[in-house]
């Protein structure tokens, strides 16, 4: 199964939910916003969103500064 994460093609071997995918590809999931196929997914829904072959996921983190 192949998915796109932040513009890079990745191979995953089993169906997973969004929380599992975020955990694999991010060192700080608490600071992220996740978008699946162009739709922002609330963190409270990450367990309920299944990741499917061909999905596009964008993981965006916000960094403060000044």
CHARMM internal coordinates of N, CA and C (Angstrom, degrees):
IC EDIT
DIST 1 N 1 CA 1.4417
DIST 1 CA 1 C 1.5328
ANGL 1 N 1 CA 1 C 107.77
DIST 1 C 2 N 1.3203
ANGL 1 CA 1 C 2 N 116.88
DIHE 1 N 1 CA 1 C 2 N 133.27
DIST 2 N 2 CA 1.4619
ANGL 1 C 2 N 2 CA 121.60
DIHE 1 CA 1 C 2 N 2 CA -179.38
DIST 2 CA 2 C 1.5223
ANGL 2 N 2 CA 2 C 110.50
DIHE 1 C 2 N 2 CA 2 C -118.35
DIST 2 C 3 N 1.3173
ANGL 2 CA 2 C 3 N 115.53
DIHE 2 N 2 CA 2 C 3 N 139.72
DIST 3 N 3 CA 1.4563
ANGL 2 C 3 N 3 CA 122.33
DIHE 2 CA 2 C 3 N 3 CA 175.19
DIST 3 CA 3 C 1.5259
ANGL 3 N 3 CA 3 C 108.03
DIHE 2 C 3 N 3 CA 3 C -134.04
DIST 3 C 4 N 1.3092
ANGL 3 CA 3 C 4 N 115.96
DIHE 3 N 3 CA 3 C 4 N 163.05
DIST 4 N 4 CA 1.4630
ANGL 3 C 4 N 4 CA 121.46
DIHE 3 CA 3 C 4 N 4 CA 174.47
DIST 4 CA 4 C 1.5182
ANGL 4 N 4 CA 4 C 107.86
DIHE 3 C 4 N 4 CA 4 C -107.30
DIST 4 C 5 N 1.3368
ANGL 4 CA 4 C 5 N 116.84
DIHE 4 N 4 CA 4 C 5 N 127.05
DIST 5 N 5 CA 1.4627
ANGL 4 C 5 N 5 CA 121.77
DIHE 4 CA 4 C 5 N 5 CA 176.44
DIST 5 CA 5 C 1.5216
ANGL 5 N 5 CA 5 C 107.77
DIHE 4 C 5 N 5 CA 5 C -123.83
DIST 5 C 6 N 1.3111
ANGL 5 CA 5 C 6 N 115.05
DIHE 5 N 5 CA 5 C 6 N 117.65
DIST 6 N 6 CA 1.4718
ANGL 5 C 6 N 6 CA 121.63
DIHE 5 CA 5 C 6 N 6 CA -178.80
DIST 6 CA 6 C 1.5284
ANGL 6 N 6 CA 6 C 111.60
DIHE 5 C 6 N 6 CA 6 C 48.99
DIST 6 C 7 N 1.3359
ANGL 6 CA 6 C 7 N 115.57
DIHE 6 N 6 CA 6 C 7 N 43.70
DIST 7 N 7 CA 1.4578
ANGL 6 C 7 N 7 CA 121.13
DIHE 6 CA 6 C 7 N 7 CA 175.48
DIST 7 CA 7 C 1.5124
ANGL 7 N 7 CA 7 C 115.91
DIHE 6 C 7 N 7 CA 7 C 82.68
DIST 7 C 8 N 1.3360
ANGL 7 CA 7 C 8 N 117.86
DIHE 7 N 7 CA 7 C 8 N 2.72
DIST 8 N 8 CA 1.4608
ANGL 7 C 8 N 8 CA 121.06
DIHE 7 CA 7 C 8 N 8 CA -179.57
DIST 8 CA 8 C 1.5251
ANGL 8 N 8 CA 8 C 109.77
DIHE 7 C 8 N 8 CA 8 C -116.45
DIST 8 C 9 N 1.3250
ANGL 8 CA 8 C 9 N 115.79
DIHE 8 N 8 CA 8 C 9 N 132.74
DIST 9 N 9 CA 1.4507
ANGL 8 C 9 N 9 CA 120.99
DIHE 8 CA 8 C 9 N 9 CA 178.82
DIST 9 CA 9 C 1.5254
ANGL 9 N 9 CA 9 C 109.49
DIHE 8 C 9 N 9 CA 9 C -73.50
DIST 9 C 10 N 1.3277
ANGL 9 CA 9 C 10 N 116.18
DIHE 9 N 9 CA 9 C 10 N 128.97
DIST 10 N 10 CA 1.4670
ANGL 9 C 10 N 10 CA 122.01
DIHE 9 CA 9 C 10 N 10 CA 179.84
DIST 10 CA 10 C 1.5231
ANGL 10 N 10 CA 10 C 109.18
DIHE 9 C 10 N 10 CA 10 C -127.51
DIST 10 C 11 N 1.3218
ANGL 10 CA 10 C 11 N 115.22
DIHE 10 N 10 CA 10 C 11 N 145.63
DIST 11 N 11 CA 1.4585
ANGL 10 C 11 N 11 CA 120.75
DIHE 10 CA 10 C 11 N 11 CA 176.75
DIST 11 CA 11 C 1.5192
ANGL 11 N 11 CA 11 C 108.58
DIHE 10 C 11 N 11 CA 11 C -103.72
DIST 11 C 12 N 1.3262
ANGL 11 CA 11 C 12 N 116.35
DIHE 11 N 11 CA 11 C 12 N 129.24
DIST 12 N 12 CA 1.4586
ANGL 11 C 12 N 12 CA 121.11
DIHE 11 CA 11 C 12 N 12 CA 173.01
DIST 12 CA 12 C 1.5214
ANGL 12 N 12 CA 12 C 106.94
DIHE 11 C 12 N 12 CA 12 C -121.96
DIST 12 C 13 N 1.3232
ANGL 12 CA 12 C 13 N 116.72
DIHE 12 N 12 CA 12 C 13 N 151.52
DIST 13 N 13 CA 1.4559
ANGL 12 C 13 N 13 CA 120.10
DIHE 12 CA 12 C 13 N 13 CA -169.85
DIST 13 CA 13 C 1.5144
ANGL 13 N 13 CA 13 C 114.88
DIHE 12 C 13 N 13 CA 13 C -100.83
DIST 13 C 14 N 1.3109
ANGL 13 CA 13 C 14 N 117.74
DIHE 13 N 13 CA 13 C 14 N -8.38
DIST 14 N 14 CA 1.4604
ANGL 13 C 14 N 14 CA 119.22
DIHE 13 CA 13 C 14 N 14 CA -179.46
DIST 14 CA 14 C 1.5177
ANGL 14 N 14 CA 14 C 108.73
DIHE 13 C 14 N 14 CA 14 C -148.74
DIST 14 C 15 N 1.3131
ANGL 14 CA 14 C 15 N 115.24
DIHE 14 N 14 CA 14 C 15 N 155.51
DIST 15 N 15 CA 1.4607
ANGL 14 C 15 N 15 CA 119.75
DIHE 14 CA 14 C 15 N 15 CA 175.68
DIST 15 CA 15 C 1.5240
ANGL 15 N 15 CA 15 C 108.85
DIHE 14 C 15 N 15 CA 15 C -62.07
DIST 15 C 16 N 1.3050
ANGL 15 CA 15 C 16 N 116.20
DIHE 15 N 15 CA 15 C 16 N 135.19
DIST 16 N 16 CA 1.4567
ANGL 15 C 16 N 16 CA 121.43
DIHE 15 CA 15 C 16 N 16 CA -177.58
DIST 16 CA 16 C 1.5180
ANGL 16 N 16 CA 16 C 109.04
DIHE 15 C 16 N 16 CA 16 C -139.71
DIST 16 C 17 N 1.3317
ANGL 16 CA 16 C 17 N 114.78
DIHE 16 N 16 CA 16 C 17 N 162.66
DIST 17 N 17 CA 1.4608
ANGL 16 C 17 N 17 CA 117.54
DIHE 16 CA 16 C 17 N 17 CA 173.72
DIST 17 CA 17 C 1.5291
ANGL 17 N 17 CA 17 C 109.09
DIHE 16 C 17 N 17 CA 17 C -92.42
DIST 17 C 18 N 1.3127
ANGL 17 CA 17 C 18 N 115.31
DIHE 17 N 17 CA 17 C 18 N 171.39
DIST 18 N 18 CA 1.4580
ANGL 17 C 18 N 18 CA 120.23
DIHE 17 CA 17 C 18 N 18 CA -175.51
DIST 18 CA 18 C 1.5285
ANGL 18 N 18 CA 18 C 112.20
DIHE 17 C 18 N 18 CA 18 C -62.13
DIST 18 C 19 N 1.3257
ANGL 18 CA 18 C 19 N 118.32
DIHE 18 N 18 CA 18 C 19 N -38.19
DIST 19 N 19 CA 1.4693
ANGL 18 C 19 N 19 CA 120.61
DIHE 18 CA 18 C 19 N 19 CA 179.83
DIST 19 CA 19 C 1.5344
ANGL 19 N 19 CA 19 C 110.62
DIHE 18 C 19 N 19 CA 19 C -60.79
DIST 19 C 20 N 1.3187
ANGL 19 CA 19 C 20 N 117.73
DIHE 19 N 19 CA 19 C 20 N -41.01
DIST 20 N 20 CA 1.4690
ANGL 19 C 20 N 20 CA 120.98
DIHE 19 CA 19 C 20 N 20 CA 179.34
DIST 20 CA 20 C 1.5319
ANGL 20 N 20 CA 20 C 111.20
DIHE 19 C 20 N 20 CA 20 C -65.75
DIST 20 C 21 N 1.3193
ANGL 20 CA 20 C 21 N 116.27
DIHE 20 N 20 CA 20 C 21 N -41.06
DIST 21 N 21 CA 1.4652
ANGL 20 C 21 N 21 CA 120.30
DIHE 20 CA 20 C 21 N 21 CA 178.61
DIST 21 CA 21 C 1.5266
ANGL 21 N 21 CA 21 C 110.57
DIHE 20 C 21 N 21 CA 21 C -64.38
DIST 21 C 22 N 1.3274
ANGL 21 CA 21 C 22 N 116.85
DIHE 21 N 21 CA 21 C 22 N -46.14
DIST 22 N 22 CA 1.4647
ANGL 21 C 22 N 22 CA 120.49
DIHE 21 CA 21 C 22 N 22 CA 179.43
DIST 22 CA 22 C 1.5236
ANGL 22 N 22 CA 22 C 110.02
DIHE 21 C 22 N 22 CA 22 C -59.41
DIST 22 C 23 N 1.3303
ANGL 22 CA 22 C 23 N 117.61
DIHE 22 N 22 CA 22 C 23 N -41.34
DIST 23 N 23 CA 1.4557
ANGL 22 C 23 N 23 CA 121.50
DIHE 22 CA 22 C 23 N 23 CA 179.50
DIST 23 CA 23 C 1.5198
ANGL 23 N 23 CA 23 C 113.08
DIHE 22 C 23 N 23 CA 23 C -62.64
DIST 23 C 24 N 1.3277
ANGL 23 CA 23 C 24 N 117.02
DIHE 23 N 23 CA 23 C 24 N -32.33
DIST 24 N 24 CA 1.4658
ANGL 23 C 24 N 24 CA 120.91
DIHE 23 CA 23 C 24 N 24 CA 179.63
DIST 24 CA 24 C 1.5217
ANGL 24 N 24 CA 24 C 113.05
DIHE 23 C 24 N 24 CA 24 C -75.63
DIST 24 C 25 N 1.3252
ANGL 24 CA 24 C 25 N 116.37
DIHE 24 N 24 CA 24 C 25 N -32.18
DIST 25 N 25 CA 1.4584
ANGL 24 C 25 N 25 CA 119.65
DIHE 24 CA 24 C 25 N 25 CA -170.68
DIST 25 CA 25 C 1.5228
ANGL 25 N 25 CA 25 C 114.20
DIHE 24 C 25 N 25 CA 25 C -112.58
DIST 25 C 26 N 1.3320
ANGL 25 CA 25 C 26 N 117.86
DIHE 25 N 25 CA 25 C 26 N 7.85
DIST 26 N 26 CA 1.4604
ANGL 25 C 26 N 26 CA 120.20
DIHE 25 CA 25 C 26 N 26 CA 178.96
DIST 26 CA 26 C 1.5184
ANGL 26 N 26 CA 26 C 110.09
DIHE 25 C 26 N 26 CA 26 C -139.56
DIST 26 C 27 N 1.3180
ANGL 26 CA 26 C 27 N 116.16
DIHE 26 N 26 CA 26 C 27 N 139.50
DIST 27 N 27 CA 1.4640
ANGL 26 C 27 N 27 CA 120.28
DIHE 26 CA 26 C 27 N 27 CA 178.08
DIST 27 CA 27 C 1.5245
ANGL 27 N 27 CA 27 C 112.24
DIHE 26 C 27 N 27 CA 27 C -86.85
DIST 27 C 28 N 1.3399
ANGL 27 CA 27 C 28 N 117.75
DIHE 27 N 27 CA 27 C 28 N -13.32
DIST 28 N 28 CA 1.4612
ANGL 27 C 28 N 28 CA 120.95
DIHE 27 CA 27 C 28 N 28 CA -178.75
DIST 28 CA 28 C 1.5330
ANGL 28 N 28 CA 28 C 110.68
DIHE 27 C 28 N 28 CA 28 C -141.56
DIST 28 C 29 N 1.3327
ANGL 28 CA 28 C 29 N 118.00
DIHE 28 N 28 CA 28 C 29 N 72.54
DIST 29 N 29 CA 1.4636
ANGL 28 C 29 N 29 CA 120.80
DIHE 28 CA 28 C 29 N 29 CA -177.20
DIST 29 CA 29 C 1.5258
ANGL 29 N 29 CA 29 C 114.34
DIHE 28 C 29 N 29 CA 29 C -59.65
DIST 29 C 30 N 1.3155
ANGL 29 CA 29 C 30 N 118.25
DIHE 29 N 29 CA 29 C 30 N -25.52
DIST 30 N 30 CA 1.4636
ANGL 29 C 30 N 30 CA 120.75
DIHE 29 CA 29 C 30 N 30 CA -178.19
DIST 30 CA 30 C 1.5226
ANGL 30 N 30 CA 30 C 112.02
DIHE 29 C 30 N 30 CA 30 C -64.04
DIST 30 C 31 N 1.3172
ANGL 30 CA 30 C 31 N 117.53
DIHE 30 N 30 CA 30 C 31 N -24.78
DIST 31 N 31 CA 1.4611
ANGL 30 C 31 N 31 CA 121.42
DIHE 30 CA 30 C 31 N 31 CA -176.28
DIST 31 CA 31 C 1.5279
ANGL 31 N 31 CA 31 C 112.77
DIHE 30 C 31 N 31 CA 31 C -99.72
DIST 31 C 32 N 1.3298
ANGL 31 CA 31 C 32 N 117.77
DIHE 31 N 31 CA 31 C 32 N 19.36
DIST 32 N 32 CA 1.4620
ANGL 31 C 32 N 32 CA 121.01
DIHE 31 CA 31 C 32 N 32 CA -174.10
DIST 32 CA 32 C 1.5185
ANGL 32 N 32 CA 32 C 113.40
DIHE 31 C 32 N 32 CA 32 C -112.93
DIST 32 C 33 N 1.3086
ANGL 32 CA 32 C 33 N 113.08
DIHE 32 N 32 CA 32 C 33 N 155.99
DIST 33 N 33 CA 1.4560
ANGL 32 C 33 N 33 CA 122.30
DIHE 32 CA 32 C 33 N 33 CA 163.40
DIST 33 CA 33 C 1.5225
ANGL 33 N 33 CA 33 C 104.92
DIHE 32 C 33 N 33 CA 33 C -116.34
DIST 33 C 34 N 1.3336
ANGL 33 CA 33 C 34 N 116.43
DIHE 33 N 33 CA 33 C 34 N 136.80
DIST 34 N 34 CA 1.4599
ANGL 33 C 34 N 34 CA 120.61
DIHE 33 CA 33 C 34 N 34 CA -179.73
DIST 34 CA 34 C 1.5259
ANGL 34 N 34 CA 34 C 109.94
DIHE 33 C 34 N 34 CA 34 C -114.25
DIST 34 C 35 N 1.3237
ANGL 34 CA 34 C 35 N 113.82
DIHE 34 N 34 CA 34 C 35 N 137.86
DIST 35 N 35 CA 1.4576
ANGL 34 C 35 N 35 CA 121.24
DIHE 34 CA 34 C 35 N 35 CA 177.65
DIST 35 CA 35 C 1.5225
ANGL 35 N 35 CA 35 C 107.04
DIHE 34 C 35 N 35 CA 35 C -123.77
DIST 35 C 36 N 1.3197
ANGL 35 CA 35 C 36 N 117.17
DIHE 35 N 35 CA 35 C 36 N 129.69
DIST 36 N 36 CA 1.4588
ANGL 35 C 36 N 36 CA 121.72
DIHE 35 CA 35 C 36 N 36 CA 178.66
DIST 36 CA 36 C 1.5258
ANGL 36 N 36 CA 36 C 108.06
DIHE 35 C 36 N 36 CA 36 C -119.23
DIST 36 C 37 N 1.3180
ANGL 36 CA 36 C 37 N 115.69
DIHE 36 N 36 CA 36 C 37 N 120.00
DIST 37 N 37 CA 1.4604
ANGL 36 C 37 N 37 CA 121.95
DIHE 36 CA 36 C 37 N 37 CA 179.67
DIST 37 CA 37 C 1.5237
ANGL 37 N 37 CA 37 C 112.25
DIHE 36 C 37 N 37 CA 37 C 50.71
DIST 37 C 38 N 1.3333
ANGL 37 CA 37 C 38 N 115.70
DIHE 37 N 37 CA 37 C 38 N 41.63
DIST 38 N 38 CA 1.4517
ANGL 37 C 38 N 38 CA 121.21
DIHE 37 CA 37 C 38 N 38 CA 175.18
DIST 38 CA 38 C 1.5145
ANGL 38 N 38 CA 38 C 116.31
DIHE 37 C 38 N 38 CA 38 C 86.80
DIST 38 C 39 N 1.3324
ANGL 38 CA 38 C 39 N 117.41
DIHE 38 N 38 CA 38 C 39 N 1.53
DIST 39 N 39 CA 1.4633
ANGL 38 C 39 N 39 CA 121.52
DIHE 38 CA 38 C 39 N 39 CA -179.19
DIST 39 CA 39 C 1.5216
ANGL 39 N 39 CA 39 C 109.94
DIHE 38 C 39 N 39 CA 39 C -117.50
DIST 39 C 40 N 1.3351
ANGL 39 CA 39 C 40 N 116.55
DIHE 39 N 39 CA 39 C 40 N 126.96
DIST 40 N 40 CA 1.4636
ANGL 39 C 40 N 40 CA 120.59
DIHE 39 CA 39 C 40 N 40 CA 176.68
DIST 40 CA 40 C 1.5232
ANGL 40 N 40 CA 40 C 108.79
DIHE 39 C 40 N 40 CA 40 C -70.71
DIST 40 C 41 N 1.3278
ANGL 40 CA 40 C 41 N 115.82
DIHE 40 N 40 CA 40 C 41 N 133.75
DIST 41 N 41 CA 1.4662
ANGL 40 C 41 N 41 CA 121.92
DIHE 40 CA 40 C 41 N 41 CA -178.87
DIST 41 CA 41 C 1.5243
ANGL 41 N 41 CA 41 C 108.44
DIHE 40 C 41 N 41 CA 41 C -111.91
DIST 41 C 42 N 1.3338
ANGL 41 CA 41 C 42 N 116.70
DIHE 41 N 41 CA 41 C 42 N 125.10
DIST 42 N 42 CA 1.4653
ANGL 41 C 42 N 42 CA 121.35
DIHE 41 CA 41 C 42 N 42 CA 177.58
DIST 42 CA 42 C 1.5247
ANGL 42 N 42 CA 42 C 109.64
DIHE 41 C 42 N 42 CA 42 C -64.39
DIST 42 C 43 N 1.3173
ANGL 42 CA 42 C 43 N 116.92
DIHE 42 N 42 CA 42 C 43 N 146.37
DIST 43 N 43 CA 1.4704
ANGL 42 C 43 N 43 CA 121.07
DIHE 42 CA 42 C 43 N 43 CA 179.72
DIST 43 CA 43 C 1.5230
ANGL 43 N 43 CA 43 C 111.91
DIHE 42 C 43 N 43 CA 43 C -57.42
DIST 43 C 44 N 1.3121
ANGL 43 CA 43 C 44 N 117.27
DIHE 43 N 43 CA 43 C 44 N -32.78
DIST 44 N 44 CA 1.4670
ANGL 43 C 44 N 44 CA 120.48
DIHE 43 CA 43 C 44 N 44 CA 179.79
DIST 44 CA 44 C 1.5236
ANGL 44 N 44 CA 44 C 111.74
DIHE 43 C 44 N 44 CA 44 C -66.27
DIST 44 C 45 N 1.3276
ANGL 44 CA 44 C 45 N 118.05
DIHE 44 N 44 CA 44 C 45 N -14.26
DIST 45 N 45 CA 1.4628
ANGL 44 C 45 N 45 CA 122.14
DIHE 44 CA 44 C 45 N 45 CA -179.28
DIST 45 CA 45 C 1.5279
ANGL 45 N 45 CA 45 C 113.69
DIHE 44 C 45 N 45 CA 45 C -105.29
DIST 45 C 46 N 1.3351
ANGL 45 CA 45 C 46 N 117.09
DIHE 45 N 45 CA 45 C 46 N -2.53
DIST 46 N 46 CA 1.4620
ANGL 45 C 46 N 46 CA 119.59
DIHE 45 CA 45 C 46 N 46 CA -175.49
DIST 46 CA 46 C 1.5254
ANGL 46 N 46 CA 46 C 112.95
DIHE 45 C 46 N 46 CA 46 C -57.53
DIST 46 C 47 N 1.3266
ANGL 46 CA 46 C 47 N 118.26
DIHE 46 N 46 CA 46 C 47 N -35.84
DIST 47 N 47 CA 1.4728
ANGL 46 C 47 N 47 CA 120.22
DIHE 46 CA 46 C 47 N 47 CA 179.80
DIST 47 CA 47 C 1.5247
ANGL 47 N 47 CA 47 C 111.80
DIHE 46 C 47 N 47 CA 47 C -69.14
DIST 47 C 48 N 1.3206
ANGL 47 CA 47 C 48 N 117.33
DIHE 47 N 47 CA 47 C 48 N -27.86
DIST 48 N 48 CA 1.4604
ANGL 47 C 48 N 48 CA 121.85
DIHE 47 CA 47 C 48 N 48 CA -174.54
DIST 48 CA 48 C 1.5288
ANGL 48 N 48 CA 48 C 113.31
DIHE 47 C 48 N 48 CA 48 C -88.65
DIST 48 C 49 N 1.3214
ANGL 48 CA 48 C 49 N 117.63
DIHE 48 N 48 CA 48 C 49 N -13.00
DIST 49 N 49 CA 1.4651
ANGL 48 C 49 N 49 CA 120.90
DIHE 48 CA 48 C 49 N 49 CA -176.40
DIST 49 CA 49 C 1.5254
ANGL 49 N 49 CA 49 C 109.67
DIHE 48 C 49 N 49 CA 49 C -93.54
DIST 49 C 50 N 1.3230
ANGL 49 CA 49 C 50 N 115.66
DIHE 49 N 49 CA 49 C 50 N 114.10
DIST 50 N 50 CA 1.4628
ANGL 49 C 50 N 50 CA 121.05
DIHE 49 CA 49 C 50 N 50 CA 177.03
DIST 50 CA 50 C 1.5221
ANGL 50 N 50 CA 50 C 109.51
DIHE 49 C 50 N 50 CA 50 C -81.85
DIST 50 C 51 N 1.3131
ANGL 50 CA 50 C 51 N 115.77
DIHE 50 N 50 CA 50 C 51 N 140.65
DIST 51 N 51 CA 1.4600
ANGL 50 C 51 N 51 CA 121.36
DIHE 50 CA 50 C 51 N 51 CA 176.73
DIST 51 CA 51 C 1.5239
ANGL 51 N 51 CA 51 C 107.29
DIHE 50 C 51 N 51 CA 51 C -97.09
DIST 51 C 52 N 1.3274
ANGL 51 CA 51 C 52 N 115.67
DIHE 51 N 51 CA 51 C 52 N 128.14
DIST 52 N 52 CA 1.4566
ANGL 51 C 52 N 52 CA 121.74
DIHE 51 CA 51 C 52 N 52 CA -175.14
DIST 52 CA 52 C 1.5215
ANGL 52 N 52 CA 52 C 111.27
DIHE 51 C 52 N 52 CA 52 C -115.64
DIST 52 C 53 N 1.3208
ANGL 52 CA 52 C 53 N 115.44
DIHE 52 N 52 CA 52 C 53 N 160.40
DIST 53 N 53 CA 1.4532
ANGL 52 C 53 N 53 CA 121.68
DIHE 52 CA 52 C 53 N 53 CA 178.20
DIST 53 CA 53 C 1.5270
ANGL 53 N 53 CA 53 C 109.79
DIHE 52 C 53 N 53 CA 53 C -53.80
DIST 53 C 54 N 1.3247
ANGL 53 CA 53 C 54 N 116.09
DIHE 53 N 53 CA 53 C 54 N 130.61
DIST 54 N 54 CA 1.4523
ANGL 53 C 54 N 54 CA 121.46
DIHE 53 CA 53 C 54 N 54 CA 178.02
DIST 54 CA 54 C 1.5157
ANGL 54 N 54 CA 54 C 115.39
DIHE 53 C 54 N 54 CA 54 C 88.10
DIST 54 C 55 N 1.3318
ANGL 54 CA 54 C 55 N 118.33
DIHE 54 N 54 CA 54 C 55 N -3.51
DIST 55 N 55 CA 1.4641
ANGL 54 C 55 N 55 CA 120.82
DIHE 54 CA 54 C 55 N 55 CA 179.38
DIST 55 CA 55 C 1.5249
ANGL 55 N 55 CA 55 C 110.78
DIHE 54 C 55 N 55 CA 55 C -65.44
DIST 55 C 56 N 1.3227
ANGL 55 CA 55 C 56 N 114.81
DIHE 55 N 55 CA 55 C 56 N 151.12
DIST 56 N 56 CA 1.4584
ANGL 55 C 56 N 56 CA 122.43
DIHE 55 CA 55 C 56 N 56 CA 175.49
DIST 56 CA 56 C 1.5168
ANGL 56 N 56 CA 56 C 108.36
DIHE 55 C 56 N 56 CA 56 C -113.78
DIST 56 C 57 N 1.3289
ANGL 56 CA 56 C 57 N 116.10
DIHE 56 N 56 CA 56 C 57 N 123.27
DIST 57 N 57 CA 1.4639
ANGL 56 C 57 N 57 CA 122.15
DIHE 56 CA 56 C 57 N 57 CA -177.77
DIST 57 CA 57 C 1.5196
ANGL 57 N 57 CA 57 C 108.67
DIHE 56 C 57 N 57 CA 57 C -120.54
DIST 57 C 58 N 1.3095
ANGL 57 CA 57 C 58 N 115.62
DIHE 57 N 57 CA 57 C 58 N 132.33
DIST 58 N 58 CA 1.4621
ANGL 57 C 58 N 58 CA 121.67
DIHE 57 CA 57 C 58 N 58 CA 173.57
DIST 58 CA 58 C 1.5188
ANGL 58 N 58 CA 58 C 107.46
DIHE 57 C 58 N 58 CA 58 C -115.88
DIST 58 C 59 N 1.3179
ANGL 58 CA 58 C 59 N 116.86
DIHE 58 N 58 CA 58 C 59 N 127.21
DIST 59 N 59 CA 1.4608
ANGL 58 C 59 N 59 CA 123.15
DIHE 58 CA 58 C 59 N 59 CA 176.68
DIST 59 CA 59 C 1.5200
ANGL 59 N 59 CA 59 C 107.37
DIHE 58 C 59 N 59 CA 59 C -111.03
DIST 59 C 60 N 1.3210
ANGL 59 CA 59 C 60 N 115.72
DIHE 59 N 59 CA 59 C 60 N 116.70
DIST 60 N 60 CA 1.4619
ANGL 59 C 60 N 60 CA 121.66
DIHE 59 CA 59 C 60 N 60 CA -174.45
DIST 60 CA 60 C 1.5123
ANGL 60 N 60 CA 60 C 108.89
DIHE 59 C 60 N 60 CA 60 C -118.23
DIST 60 C 61 N 1.3248
ANGL 60 CA 60 C 61 N 116.27
DIHE 60 N 60 CA 60 C 61 N 128.76
DIST 61 N 61 CA 1.4650
ANGL 60 C 61 N 61 CA 120.26
DIHE 60 CA 60 C 61 N 61 CA 176.30
DIST 61 CA 61 C 1.5185
ANGL 61 N 61 CA 61 C 108.81
DIHE 60 C 61 N 61 CA 61 C -114.66
DIST 61 C 62 N 1.3129
ANGL 61 CA 61 C 62 N 114.64
DIHE 61 N 61 CA 61 C 62 N 147.97
DIST 62 N 62 CA 1.4546
ANGL 61 C 62 N 62 CA 120.76
DIHE 61 CA 61 C 62 N 62 CA 178.95
DIST 62 CA 62 C 1.5215
ANGL 62 N 62 CA 62 C 108.86
DIHE 61 C 62 N 62 CA 62 C -105.41
DIST 62 C 63 N 1.3065
ANGL 62 CA 62 C 63 N 115.76
DIHE 62 N 62 CA 62 C 63 N 134.99
DIST 63 N 63 CA 1.4515
ANGL 62 C 63 N 63 CA 121.90
DIHE 62 CA 62 C 63 N 63 CA -178.63
DIST 63 CA 63 C 1.5224
ANGL 63 N 63 CA 63 C 108.16
DIHE 62 C 63 N 63 CA 63 C -120.79
DIST 63 C 64 N 1.3206
ANGL 63 CA 63 C 64 N 115.04
DIHE 63 N 63 CA 63 C 64 N 125.93
DIST 64 N 64 CA 1.4612
ANGL 63 C 64 N 64 CA 119.22
DIHE 63 CA 63 C 64 N 64 CA 177.68
DIST 64 CA 64 C 1.5168
ANGL 64 N 64 CA 64 C 111.03
DIHE 63 C 64 N 64 CA 64 C -83.89
DIST 64 C 65 N 1.2648
ANGL 64 CA 64 C 65 N 115.44
DIHE 64 N 64 CA 64 C 65 N 157.89
DIST 65 N 65 CA 1.4570
ANGL 64 C 65 N 65 CA 118.85
DIHE 64 CA 64 C 65 N 65 CA 178.81
DIST 65 CA 65 C 1.5181
ANGL 65 N 65 CA 65 C 110.09
DIHE 64 C 65 N 65 CA 65 C -179.35
DIST 65 C 66 N 1.2608
ANGL 65 CA 65 C 66 N 114.62
DIHE 65 N 65 CA 65 C 66 N -179.82
DIST 66 N 66 CA 1.4536
ANGL 65 C 66 N 66 CA 114.64
DIHE 65 CA 65 C 66 N 66 CA -179.97
DIST 66 CA 66 C 1.4682
ANGL 66 N 66 CA 66 C 114.46
DIHE 65 C 66 N 66 CA 66 C -168.08
END
COOR INIT
IC SEED 1 N 1 CA 1 C
IC BUILD
